[in-house]
Amino acid sequence: MKILVLADVENRGLWDFYEKSKTEDIDLIISCGDLNPDYLQFLVTMTSLPLLYVRGNHDKKYDHNPPLGCIPIDDTIYNFRGLRILGLGGSMRYHDGTDMYTESEMRHRISKLRKRMMMTGGFDLLVTHAPAAGYGDMEDLPHRGFQCFNTLIEKWRPKYMVHGHVHKEYGHFVRSRTHETGCSIINAYDAYVLEVSDDEHPPYGKTGSPLYDMYISITGKGRQ
């Protein structure tokens, strides 16, 4: 499975100079936040691919102009062909505003998902806007990562995490890092193609959680 992950800046090669060949082998698109909703709508229209997104700290505009045709995954787990994707957008709170959270507030968001994670048997891909503390974050408060993301990864052992928020221009950009658990952490700034093999997630409808497997088998959600 090939996933086109995006964050923070609109890639001109995927918008102003779009060519169908650039996305013809892509299965899924994921936005990690802070992107123009028109850009996301354009990609959905041109590719006819499902596009999942979490909100960044500059996405208040989505309140009145959401990216039509795209699927918000904040605070939920979305199943795509067996790949269980957990979304937690937003950044560290550095002033009053939307899509910003203190460490305690983000930890509370995660705790509200505990039952869902137990039902799904965990998740395979964590999608955030902010990084995990110590893995590509910065020392200033606006770009500090969340420690609770580390706790989440340590408990559920996902194969991948993708995030944005820390731009290449900030000076210490690293595209890929490895968490101490073995989780591959990808900074999705601009655009990147993540390849996930079939053996890195359960087959569709075979997570081992009877209730969840029955639910997705009946509804057919994420089978496309």
HELIX and SHEET records of a PDB file:
HELIX    1   1 ARG A   12  LEU A   14  5                                   3    
HELIX    2   2 LYS A   20  LYS A   22  5                                   3    
HELIX    3   3 PRO A   37  THR A   47  1                                  11    
HELIX    4   4 LYS A   60  ASP A   63  5                                   4    
HELIX    5   5 GLU A  103  SER A  111  1                                   9    
HELIX    6   6 ARG A  114  THR A  120  1                                   7    
HELIX    7   7 LEU A  141  HIS A  143  5                                   3    
HELIX    8   8 GLN A  147  TRP A  156  1                                  10    
HELIX    9   9 LYS A  168  TYR A  170  5                                   3    
HELIX   10  10 ASP A  198  GLU A  200  5                                   3    
HELIX   11  11 PRO A  210  THR A  219  1                                  10    
SHEET    1   A 5 ILE A  71  PRO A  72  0                                        
SHEET    2   A 5 LEU A  51  TYR A  53  1                                        
SHEET    3   A 5 LEU A  28  SER A  31  1                                        
SHEET    4   A 5 LYS A   2  ALA A   7  1                                        
SHEET    5   A 5 ASP A 190  GLU A 195 -1                                        
SHEET    1   B 6 THR A  76  PHE A  80  0                                        
SHEET    2   B 6 LEU A  83  LEU A  88 -1                                        
SHEET    3   B 6 LEU A 125  THR A 128  1                                        
SHEET    4   B 6 TYR A 160  HIS A 163  1                                        
SHEET    5   B 6 SER A 184  ASN A 187  1                                        
SHEET    6   B 6 SER A 176  THR A 178 -1                                        
SHEET    1   C 2 SER A  91  MET A  92  0                                        
SHEET    2   C 2 MET A 100  TYR A 101  1                                        
END                                                                             
